Amino acid sequence: MFKRFAMMALLLAFLTASTAAFADNVYVTAKGNKYHKADCRLIKNKQTVEMDKQKAIQQGYKPCKKCSKDEVQPENK
């Protein structure tokens, strides 16, 4: 019984840690309307706020065209 409980606790701890490790965090600036990856050159040396990507999207931020090219929707002309 104790072994089973210990294994479940270990599994739960692993799942919690792996979920936190793969959380998709992005960075926003006070005046900007785009979210950026940590290594984006457009936010280098700027004060930023880190937040969950889904929260940034819910707040109206759009992906940066430089660091999130794969997420940018093509403009309709």
N, C-alpha and C positions, 0 to 999 in steps of 0.2 A: 504493500500500500504506500509506504513512504517513498519507495523508488519511483512509483508512478507519479506521485505528487511532485517529486523533485524534477522528473523529466518534463512534466507539464509546465512547471515554473521556469525551467531553463528554456523551453520552447517559446513561451510567452515573452521572456526577456529578449531572446534573439529576434523575434518578430517585431517587437517594439523598437529595438535598436536599428534594425535594418530599414524600417519604415522611416525613421527620423533621418537616417543617412541618405536616403533617396528622395527626401523632400525637395521640391523644386522651388528654391528661393531665387528671387530676382531683386533688383535694386532700382529705386526711383529717386528722382531729385525733387526738391520742393516746387520748382517752377515748371518742370517737364510734364509731358503727357505720355511718355514712353517708358517701358520697363527694359532693363538691361541685365546682361549676365555680369558676373563679378569682374571678368577680365576685359570688359568693353572699354575701348580707348576713349569713347565719348564722355565717360563719367570719371575718368582718371583725374585725381586731385580735386574732385568735387564732393561736397557733403551729400551723402545718400542715406536712404532708409531701406533696410532689408525687409522684405515681406514675402509671403507665400505667393507664388505665381497666380493661383486661382483668385486670391484676394485682390491682387493688382488688376486682373482682368475685370472682376466685379466692380472695381472702383473706376473703371473706364480707361485704364492704361492700355496702350497698344504696344506691340513688340517693336524693338529698335530695328531699323533697317540694316544696321551694320553688324550687330552681334547676334541677331535672331532672324537671319535671312530666311531660314526654312519655315518660319512662322508667319511671315508677312504675306498678307493677301494681295494679289495683283489688283491694281486700280482699274476700274472700268472706264473706258474712254468713249 
